Amino acid sequence: MTAANCEDLTRSAAALTAFTLDPAVVGGQSAEPPPDEPSNEPPGPSDEASIAEPPEPSEPEPEPEPTPPKSTEAQRRAFAVTIHLHGGASIQALPSTAPVVGGGVGLQWERLRIELDAVHAIRRELAVEDHRARVDLTLAALRGCGVFHERSVEFPVCAGFEAGALRGAPEPGSIGTSSGNIPWLAIDFGLGLRWVPWSFGAVRLDLQPWLRLSDSTYTFEESGSSEEFPPWSPGRFGLRFLLGIEFRV
């Protein structure tokens, strides 16, 4: 066998061996690397971090609740000095229903109230035949009250004593003379309502029935005449309606 034949034989043997081991090499195709086999070794710290479950989404933070307004209990004072003004109507104290004005001061605790009040009932006309006069009433009252609460509303229940005077004067041109000042003594009872929208003040409404204790009469006299005229007396029972405003310090 010549050298050329030996060289060809060697090449043929090498090609046959390569084809036997990997046919794709001979065909000019590169073999794909085999897939990685799973490892039986335990994962390291970095591997555990990579395969850890993703964190759960955090819940949204709740919105802050609005600050509630101050309660009525916080606004209400344990003790206060009160000053009030009021007006209304009086029934049975004068010859006809009379307008009333007044005011007063007081001391108020959580469940107790003491009040000094002044009231003036404006003059009303009194007529007996040809005799005419105008009569008014001025009084002062001292009352004690128990106070009940419901949110911003107070309900005072009161009892007190009144002292004052009825004053009568004949109208110009009328025959007769006045008997002057007539004492007024009475006890009264009060049912009230106080709306307290502010710590420094309130709107007040009062219903005050009263019982007259004094023998209060007004008489007419005609000079040089023996004729007697029937006296006038206020009602034994009566009522006042009062609406006003109150300041607390």
Steps between C-alpha positions, in 0.01 A plus 500: 500500500641833391533816706207664325286203568606497866408867541159444351446197719588701810253777411226248434558331833487838685179599323342165580597530865356857527178394330465213741541729804288798378335489159412874522865597501549340166185667359627846606236548777593597855344287770286679760625466855295256706261652750624548854402219725336595833743511785440310819700749703298727737465858373733758646391827664502684169290227340246511783465877459448460126225239540330664802138591455435863408377715792127544531373845406458714811150617588434870445524705817158605632413864457513694826157555649388862517534656840153508655375837622508572867211334673231695676620354826842653437344836413277502806665664798495350846427848641397827338370844588203585279358831381174500308251731328150398404158620390156354458144523628322487836146367549272587795746726685352818345154590366594353162785299350810716536840504332786416733870590501768403748832341573708353776810318616562150622743231605499169315656166582467171314163409654405806702414862424426802722352805330406855598256644250328837450183547295300806401149463355419812298194707594155386401179702523248433776149646456210499748207706367645852449811422702808401306848425619818342378654220701844343466696240694866478596637203691815312589518122530748260657490146361674170541506250214593144430656467154465201268713459185447348159796568270503876435165562669437568869167471683490700825209429734467787748309630800533844657359791692393837354474839669411834345226757458206587280491871426186674386444858387178656367510615143483876440138621514380193683303537822648342810832447672742214508554283801875517427736205503345163569724222637557194285604167651486173310664164452586384152601186321710485189536259211785607277698405195856610427659435162876521554678513160803675655683467830455874563128538428155354458156576366238468773125440512303507825144420602427637849164433669454692827272507803429837664520505881438868579161671519572745217208727406467832324213732600350820360376779725304808403535807721175608674314187393396204704472283193715194517661353194592134478871449554714325244731213586744306282435133444581253774677287240687615193764418244803657332667405172859619461751472215853630533874457470753403765873560533726276711837599643 
